[in-house]
Amino acid sequence: MKKLFFLLLITVLLAGCQLKPVAGERVATDGRSYQKLTALKLHAMLKNKDFVLINVHIPFAGNIADTDLSIPYDQIEENLSQFPSDRNAKIVLYCRSGHMSQIAAETLVSLGYTNIWDLQGGMVGWEQEGFDLKK
């Protein structure tokens, strides 16, 4: 019985030591935060789309269907006029692997946007789940 309890305890502790953020997890940055989401969650959200989907990857490597805008991650501030004026509008960002969209998310949060979502794993994660890109 003690052995079983010990194995269960170790399993729970190891599960809590994940290196990647869990989908839906809030990521804090400069006293503000944004959320990570998985490709599966984004796929489900696209069925009842209530957000702006933005590809921030450069150079162009394809789009997820229903992408609204392509704005380079390093040109967010220069292109604020293309973003919703409502700083509470839901915005989902993605890039090829997740690095550029993380930078874009941090930039938008620092500019006062409050409902930012970042696709964990980017287009690579999207394709790994079996979803297609538009080239």
C-alpha positions as a Markdown table, in Angstrom:
| # | Residue | x | y | z |
|---|---|---|---|---|
| 1 | Met | 0.0 | 0.0 | 0.0 |
| 2 | Lys | 2.8 | 2.4 | 0.9 |
| 3 | Lys | 4.5 | 1.6 | -2.5 |
| 4 | Leu | 1.3 | 2.4 | -4.4 |
| 5 | Phe | 0.9 | 5.7 | -2.5 |
| 6 | Phe | 4.5 | 6.6 | -3.1 |
| 7 | Leu | 4.2 | 5.9 | -6.9 |
| 8 | Leu | 1.0 | 8.0 | -7.0 |
| 9 | Leu | 2.7 | 10.9 | -5.2 |
| 10 | Ile | 5.7 | 10.8 | -7.5 |
| 11 | Thr | 3.4 | 10.8 | -10.6 |
| 12 | Val | 1.5 | 13.8 | -9.3 |
| 13 | Leu | 4.6 | 15.7 | -8.5 |
| 14 | Leu | 6.2 | 15.0 | -11.9 |
| 15 | Ala | 3.1 | 16.0 | -13.7 |
| 16 | Gly | 3.3 | 19.4 | -11.9 |
| 17 | Cys | 6.8 | 19.9 | -13.2 |
| 18 | Gln | 6.1 | 20.5 | -16.8 |
| 19 | Leu | 8.4 | 22.8 | -18.7 |
| 20 | Lys | 5.9 | 24.1 | -21.2 |
| 21 | Pro | 3.0 | 26.3 | -20.2 |
| 22 | Val | -0.3 | 24.4 | -20.1 |
| 23 | Ala | -3.0 | 25.5 | -22.5 |
| 24 | Gly | -5.1 | 28.2 | -21.0 |
| 25 | Glu | -2.4 | 29.0 | -18.6 |
| 26 | Arg | -1.9 | 32.7 | -17.9 |
| 27 | Val | 1.6 | 33.9 | -18.6 |
| 28 | Ala | 2.6 | 37.0 | -16.6 |
| 29 | Thr | 4.6 | 39.8 | -18.1 |
| 30 | Asp | 5.3 | 43.2 | -16.6 |
| 31 | Gly | 2.3 | 42.9 | -14.2 |
| 32 | Arg | -0.1 | 41.9 | -16.9 |
| 33 | Ser | -0.8 | 38.6 | -18.6 |
| 34 | Tyr | -1.9 | 36.7 | -21.7 |
| 35 | Gln | -3.0 | 33.2 | -22.3 |
| 36 | Lys | -1.5 | 30.2 | -24.1 |
| 37 | Leu | -3.7 | 27.8 | -26.0 |
| 38 | Thr | -3.2 | 24.5 | -27.9 |
| 39 | Ala | -3.9 | 23.8 | -31.5 |
| 40 | Leu | -6.8 | 21.6 | -30.4 |
| 41 | Lys | -8.3 | 24.5 | -28.4 |
| 42 | Leu | -7.8 | 26.9 | -31.3 |
| 43 | His | -9.5 | 24.5 | -33.7 |
| 44 | Ala | -12.5 | 24.2 | -31.4 |
| 45 | Met | -12.6 | 28.0 | -31.0 |
| 46 | Leu | -12.6 | 28.5 | -34.8 |
| 47 | Lys | -16.0 | 26.8 | -35.0 |
| 48 | Asn | -17.6 | 29.8 | -33.2 |
| 49 | Lys | -15.0 | 32.4 | -34.0 |
| 50 | Asp | -15.3 | 35.5 | -31.8 |
| 51 | Phe | -11.8 | 36.8 | -32.1 |
| 52 | Val | -9.2 | 38.3 | -34.4 |
| 53 | Leu | -6.7 | 35.7 | -35.6 |
| 54 | Ile | -3.3 | 37.2 | -36.5 |
| 55 | Asn | -0.3 | 35.6 | -38.1 |
| 56 | Val | 2.8 | 37.4 | -36.9 |
| 57 | His | 5.4 | 35.1 | -38.5 |
| 58 | Ile | 8.1 | 36.4 | -40.9 |
| 59 | Pro | 8.9 | 35.4 | -43.5 |
| 60 | Phe | 5.5 | 34.1 | -44.7 |
| 61 | Ala | 5.3 | 30.3 | -44.1 |
| 62 | Gly | 1.5 | 29.8 | -44.5 |
| 63 | Asn | -1.7 | 30.6 | -42.7 |
| 64 | Ile | -4.2 | 28.9 | -40.5 |
| 65 | Ala | -7.6 | 29.0 | -42.2 |
| 66 | Asp | -9.7 | 32.0 | -41.1 |
| 67 | Thr | -6.7 | 34.2 | -40.4 |
| 68 | Asp | -7.7 | 37.8 | -40.4 |
| 69 | Leu | -4.4 | 39.6 | -40.5 |
| 70 | Ser | -0.7 | 39.1 | -41.1 |
| 71 | Ile | 1.4 | 41.6 | -39.1 |
| 72 | Pro | 5.1 | 41.0 | -38.5 |
| 73 | Tyr | 5.8 | 40.4 | -34.8 |
| 74 | Asp | 8.4 | 43.1 | -34.8 |
| 75 | Gln | 6.1 | 45.7 | -36.4 |
| 76 | Ile | 3.2 | 45.5 | -33.9 |
| 77 | Glu | 3.5 | 49.1 | -32.7 |
| 78 | Glu | 3.8 | 50.5 | -36.3 |
| 79 | Asn | 0.6 | 48.7 | -37.2 |
| 80 | Leu | -1.7 | 49.3 | -34.2 |
| 81 | Ser | -4.3 | 50.9 | -36.6 |
| 82 | Gln | -5.0 | 47.4 | -37.9 |
| 83 | Phe | -5.7 | 46.0 | -34.4 |
| 84 | Pro | -9.1 | 46.4 | -32.8 |
| 85 | Ser | -9.5 | 49.8 | -31.1 |
| 86 | Asp | -11.1 | 48.0 | -28.2 |
| 87 | Arg | -8.2 | 47.0 | -26.0 |
| 88 | Asn | -10.4 | 44.2 | -24.5 |
| 89 | Ala | -11.1 | 42.5 | -27.8 |
| 90 | Lys | -10.0 | 38.9 | -28.0 |
| 91 | Ile | -6.9 | 38.5 | -30.2 |
| 92 | Val | -5.2 | 35.2 | -31.0 |
| 93 | Leu | -1.7 | 35.3 | -32.3 |
| 94 | Tyr | 0.4 | 32.6 | -34.0 |
| 95 | Cys | 3.7 | 32.2 | -35.8 |
| 96 | Arg | 5.7 | 29.2 | -37.0 |
| 97 | Ser | 6.9 | 27.8 | -33.7 |
| 98 | Gly | 5.6 | 30.1 | -31.0 |
| 99 | His | 8.6 | 32.4 | -30.3 |
| 100 | Met | 7.5 | 35.4 | -32.5 |
| 101 | Ser | 3.9 | 35.2 | -31.3 |
| 102 | Gln | 5.2 | 35.2 | -27.7 |
| 103 | Ile | 7.1 | 38.5 | -28.4 |
| 104 | Ala | 4.0 | 39.9 | -30.1 |
| 105 | Ala | 1.8 | 38.9 | -27.2 |
| 106 | Glu | 4.1 | 40.6 | -24.7 |
| 107 | Thr | 4.2 | 43.7 | -26.8 |
| 108 | Leu | 0.3 | 43.9 | -27.1 |
| 109 | Val | 0.0 | 43.3 | -23.3 |
| 110 | Ser | 2.5 | 46.1 | -22.6 |
| 111 | Leu | 0.3 | 48.4 | -24.8 |
| 112 | Gly | -2.8 | 47.7 | -22.7 |
| 113 | Tyr | -4.5 | 44.8 | -24.6 |
| 114 | Thr | -6.2 | 42.6 | -22.0 |
| 115 | Asn | -7.5 | 39.5 | -24.0 |
| 116 | Ile | -4.5 | 38.2 | -25.8 |
| 117 | Trp | -4.1 | 34.5 | -26.6 |
| 118 | Asp | -0.9 | 32.9 | -28.0 |
| 119 | Leu | -0.9 | 29.6 | -30.0 |
| 120 | Gln | 1.5 | 27.3 | -28.1 |
| 121 | Gly | 3.8 | 25.6 | -30.7 |
| 122 | Gly | 2.5 | 27.8 | -33.5 |
| 123 | Met | 2.0 | 26.4 | -37.0 |
| 124 | Val | 4.3 | 23.5 | -36.2 |
| 125 | Gly | 2.0 | 22.4 | -33.3 |
| 126 | Trp | -1.0 | 23.0 | -35.6 |
| 127 | Glu | 0.3 | 20.7 | -38.2 |
| 128 | Gln | 1.4 | 18.1 | -35.6 |
| 129 | Glu | -2.3 | 17.8 | -34.6 |
| 130 | Gly | -3.2 | 17.0 | -38.2 |
| 131 | Phe | -4.5 | 20.4 | -39.2 |
| 132 | Asp | -3.7 | 22.0 | -42.6 |
| 133 | Leu | -2.1 | 25.3 | -43.4 |
| 134 | Lys | -2.9 | 27.5 | -46.4 |
| 135 | Lys | 0.3 | 28.1 | -48.3 |
